[in-house]
Amino acid sequence: MALDAATPEQAFDILARCGQSIQLLFSDVNMPPSALTGFDLAHRCARDWPGISILIASGGVTPEPGDLPEGAEFVRLLADPEAPR
């Protein structure tokens, strides 16, 4: 089963309710309209729910040292050349 959250705040609510049964957090780096990012979400998840695997993705942001918590993985998304900009 997959659970969907549009913002980091919604993800925190879901994690608070279901964190023990969640196995993987997958998020994009950019999560508008929130001021928080997928990196922020990943760090809080790693701190508060250390048993959850974390995968963060982006097509335009490359993580800097310290952006990802220890053990988290990053995947670069390929940009669609046909997509409107």
N, C-alpha and C positions, 0 to 999 in steps of 0.2 A: 504494500500500500504506500502511496506517496501523499504527503501532506504539503499544501501550497501556502506560502505567505508572500504577500505583495511588498511588505516592508520588514526591516529588521525587528521593529517593535512587535509585529504580528508573529514573527518567527520566535521571539523570546517568549511570547504567550504560549505558543504551541509547545515549545521546549519545556516550559514550566509545567504544563499539563501532561505531556507525553514523553518527556525526555528519556525515561527509563526504557522505552520501547523503540526509540529511534536509533537506527544504526548508522545513517549517513546524513550529513548536512551538505547540500549542494547549493551554491549561491554564486551569482555574478558579483563582481566587485561593485558595480554601480547599482544602487537600489533607490532610484528616485521615487517619491519626493523626499525621502528621509535625508537628514544630514549625516546619518551613519552609513558606513559602507559594508560591503561583504567582508572586508578585513576585520572591521569592528565586530561583526556578527561572529566571525570565526574565532576571534580571541575570547569573546565572552563564552561561546560554546565550549571551547577547550578548557576554560577555567571552571565553569559550572557543571559541565557534563563531559568529563574527560574520556568516557568510554565511546563517544560518538566519533566516527571517522569524518574528516572534513575535506571537501573538494571545492575549491574556489576557481572560478573561470572568468576570463575577460577576453574581448577581442581588441581592446585598445589600451589596457593598462598592464604594465609589467611590474610584478611585485619587487619592492626594494627590500634589503635586509631588515628583518623585524616586522614586515607587513603581515606575514603568516605566522600563526603559532606553531610551535614545534610539532611535527608529525602531520601537519596539514599538507595537502598537495594542491598544485596549481596546474590548470590546463589552459592553453591559449586557444581561443575560439577563432576560427577562420572567418574573416569578413566576407560577406556576399558582395561581389563586385556589381551585381545587378540591383542591390538594395538602394532605395533613395537615401540621400544624405541630408 
